[in-house]
Amino acid sequence: MRRGLTIAMIGIVILFCAAIITVYLSIGSVITTTVVSYGSAITQTNVTLRETEFSPTTGEAELLDLAVTSPAPYTAQPAFLSPRIKMQIDPQTVNNDTIVIKRIEIEAPEITYEITKSGDNLRTIRTHIKEAITTESGGAFPTDRPGPVKKFIVNDLYITNAVVIVQAGALVGKKATAILETLHLEDLGRDEDGLYPAALIEKIYGPLLQATTLAALSTDLNLSDQALNILRGASDETEEVIDRLKNLLEK
């Protein structure tokens, strides 16, 4: 009888350990599903992520092949593609209302910047992000993900070796490329005691859009017709961007 109980207890322990291992192994897929769900809802585009590798003990994560499509009517696809994003999450904050991410490294992303007579794909995405901020401000967001939305603080974020592909509507079949200077952002969400996903994305997207615009202006494409459209959307950009746009229009 006692031996039978011992065997039963061992069996329970083994099942318990197997359950824990299963949960740990599934964390990566949960992150993947969450990124795709929230990302698609926030940007109103199709966001895909091939795989997420995550270590719950160290908090290290890698997001592989993240892609964000351009919204209609733009045809340049995808608007954003990153083969690898490295993250260092503070494991002690994973179950908190606010998760602290120590470091994010977005390595060698490819950004496709499509400019037409009516606007551009990147600023259209930014408009969608701003709309999502209002929706999620109360801690809820219209996705199929259950439970409350987490807040985030990011200590350091780096975007390195980014390539910008400029595609102008007036130059069908012609493109130009430019290299984006390394972008480093610090203490995102620190002053706000954490940011909801859309607000965090906007904190990153704004400086990235400014840097992308500057990179686009460094190419040899004749953007005189399209520059007016960029200028309309650049009213909140840095003074450097506006000055370069004005110089372009004067050529």
C-alpha positions in Angstrom: 0.0 0.0 0.0 2.8 2.4 1.0 4.7 1.5 -2.1 1.6 2.2 -4.2 1.3 5.6 -2.6 4.9 6.3 -3.2 4.6 5.5 -6.8 1.5 7.6 -7.1 3.3 10.6 -5.5 6.2 10.2 -7.8 3.8 10.1 -10.7 2.1 13.3 -9.5 5.5 15.0 -9.1 6.5 14.0 -12.7 3.2 15.3 -14.1 3.6 18.5 -12.1 7.1 19.0 -13.5 5.9 18.2 -17.0 3.2 20.8 -16.6 5.7 23.4 -15.6 8.0 22.6 -18.5 5.1 22.8 -20.9 4.1 26.2 -19.6 7.7 27.5 -19.9 8.0 26.1 -23.4 4.8 27.8 -24.4 5.8 31.2 -23.2 7.5 32.0 -26.5 4.3 31.1 -28.4 2.2 33.3 -26.1 4.6 36.2 -26.8 4.3 35.6 -30.5 0.5 35.5 -30.4 0.4 38.6 -28.3 2.7 40.6 -30.5 0.8 39.6 -33.6 -2.6 40.4 -32.0 -1.8 43.7 -30.4 0.5 44.8 -33.3 -2.2 44.2 -35.9 -4.8 46.0 -33.9 -2.6 49.0 -33.1 -1.2 49.5 -36.6 -4.4 48.3 -38.4 -2.1 46.3 -40.7 -1.1 42.7 -40.9 1.7 42.0 -38.4 3.4 38.6 -38.5 6.1 37.1 -36.3 7.6 33.7 -37.2 8.8 32.7 -33.7 9.8 33.9 -30.3 12.5 32.4 -28.2 12.3 33.2 -24.5 14.1 32.1 -21.3 12.0 32.7 -18.2 15.0 32.4 -15.9 17.2 35.1 -17.6 14.5 37.1 -19.2 16.3 37.0 -22.6 14.0 36.9 -25.7 14.5 36.9 -29.4 11.8 37.8 -31.9 12.4 36.3 -35.3 11.2 37.7 -38.6 8.8 40.4 -37.5 7.0 42.1 -40.4 4.4 44.9 -40.6 2.6 45.4 -43.9 1.8 48.7 -45.5 -1.8 49.8 -45.1 -4.1 50.2 -48.1 -3.8 51.8 -50.7 0.0 51.5 -50.5 1.6 48.6 -52.3 5.2 48.5 -50.9 5.4 45.4 -48.8 6.3 45.0 -46.1 6.7 48.5 -44.6 8.9 47.1 -41.8 10.8 43.9 -41.6 13.3 42.9 -38.9 15.0 39.5 -39.0 15.9 39.6 -35.3 14.9 41.6 -32.2 16.8 40.9 -29.0 15.2 41.8 -25.7 16.3 41.6 -22.1 13.3 41.5 -19.8 13.5 41.9 -16.0 12.1 38.4 -15.1 11.0 39.7 -11.7 8.5 42.1 -13.4 6.9 39.6 -15.8 3.8 39.1 -13.5 3.6 42.8 -12.5 1.2 45.3 -14.0 4.2 47.1 -15.4 6.9 45.0 -17.1 10.5 46.4 -17.3 12.4 45.7 -20.4 16.1 46.4 -19.7 17.2 46.5 -23.4 15.8 46.1 -26.9 18.1 45.7 -29.9 16.4 45.8 -33.3 19.1 44.5 -35.7 19.3 45.4 -39.4 15.6 46.2 -40.0 14.4 47.0 -43.5 12.0 50.0 -43.8 10.2 50.6 -47.0 9.0 54.2 -47.4 6.4 54.6 -50.1 5.5 58.2 -51.1 2.5 59.0 -53.3 0.7 62.1 -54.2 -1.7 61.7 -51.3 0.8 60.9 -48.6 3.0 58.0 -47.4 2.7 54.6 -45.9 4.7 55.3 -42.7 2.7 58.3 -41.6 -0.5 56.5 -42.3 0.6 53.8 -39.8 1.5 56.5 -37.3 -2.1 57.9 -37.6 -3.4 54.4 -36.7 -1.1 54.2 -33.7 -2.3 57.5 -32.4 -5.9 56.3 -32.7 -5.1 53.2 -30.8 -3.6 55.2 -27.9 -7.0 56.8 -27.2 -8.7 53.4 -27.2 -6.3 51.7 -24.8 -5.9 54.6 -22.4 -8.3 53.0 -20.0 -6.3 49.7 -19.9 -8.5 47.9 -22.4 -7.9 47.2 -26.1 -10.1 45.6 -28.7 -8.1 42.5 -29.4 -8.8 38.8 -28.8 -6.2 38.7 -26.0 -7.9 38.2 -22.6 -7.0 40.0 -19.4 -5.8 43.5 -18.7 -3.3 45.2 -20.9 0.2 45.4 -19.4 2.3 48.6 -19.1 6.0 48.7 -20.1 9.1 50.6 -19.3 12.1 50.3 -21.6 15.5 51.3 -20.2 17.4 51.2 -23.5 16.4 50.7 -27.1 18.8 50.5 -30.1 18.0 50.3 -33.8 21.2 49.4 -35.7 22.2 48.9 -39.3 18.7 49.8 -40.6 18.2 50.1 -44.4 15.6 52.6 -45.7 14.1 51.8 -49.2 12.4 54.8 -50.7 9.8 54.2 -53.3 8.1 57.2 -55.0 4.8 56.9 -56.8 6.0 59.1 -59.7 9.0 56.8 -60.3 7.3 53.5 -60.9 9.8 50.6 -60.7 12.5 52.8 -59.3 13.7 52.8 -55.8 16.6 54.2 -53.7 18.2 53.0 -50.5 19.8 54.8 -47.6 21.4 53.7 -44.4 19.8 54.8 -41.1 22.0 56.1 -38.4 22.0 54.1 -35.2 19.0 55.2 -33.1 19.2 55.0 -29.3 16.3 55.8 -27.0 16.4 55.8 -23.2 13.9 55.4 -20.3 10.8 55.0 -22.4 7.8 55.2 -20.1 9.9 55.9 -17.0 8.3 59.3 -16.2 4.8 57.9 -16.9 5.3 54.8 -14.6 4.9 52.7 -17.6 3.2 53.0 -21.0 0.5 50.9 -22.6 1.6 49.1 -25.9 0.3 51.7 -28.4 1.7 54.6 -26.4 5.1 52.8 -26.2 5.1 52.1 -29.9 4.4 55.8 -30.6 7.4 56.8 -28.4 9.6 54.6 -30.6 7.9 55.3 -33.9 8.1 59.1 -33.7 11.9 59.3 -33.6 12.2 56.4 -36.1 10.0 58.2 -38.5 12.1 61.4 -38.2 15.3 59.5 -38.8 13.7 57.6 -41.8 12.6 61.0 -43.3 16.1 62.3 -43.0 17.5 59.2 -44.6 15.0 59.4 -47.5 16.1 63.0 -48.1 19.7 61.9 -48.5 18.8 59.7 -51.5 19.1 60.9 -55.1 15.4 60.5 -55.9 13.6 63.5 -57.4 11.0 64.0 -54.7 10.0 67.5 -55.5 6.4 66.5 -56.3 6.1 64.3 -53.2 7.9 66.6 -50.8 4.9 68.8 -50.3 3.0 65.8 -49.0 5.8 64.9 -46.7 6.0 68.5 -45.5 2.3 68.4 -44.6 2.9 65.3 -42.4 6.1 66.7 -41.0 4.6 69.5 -39.0 5.5 67.8 -35.7 9.0 66.7 -36.9 12.3 68.0 -35.8 13.5 71.4 -37.1 16.3 69.5 -39.0 13.7 67.5 -41.0 11.7 70.7 -41.8 14.8 72.6 -42.9 15.8 69.8 -45.3 12.4 69.6 -46.8 12.3 73.3 -47.4 15.8 73.1 -49.1 14.5 70.3 -51.3 11.5 72.3 -52.4 13.7 75.2 -53.3 15.9 73.2 -55.7 
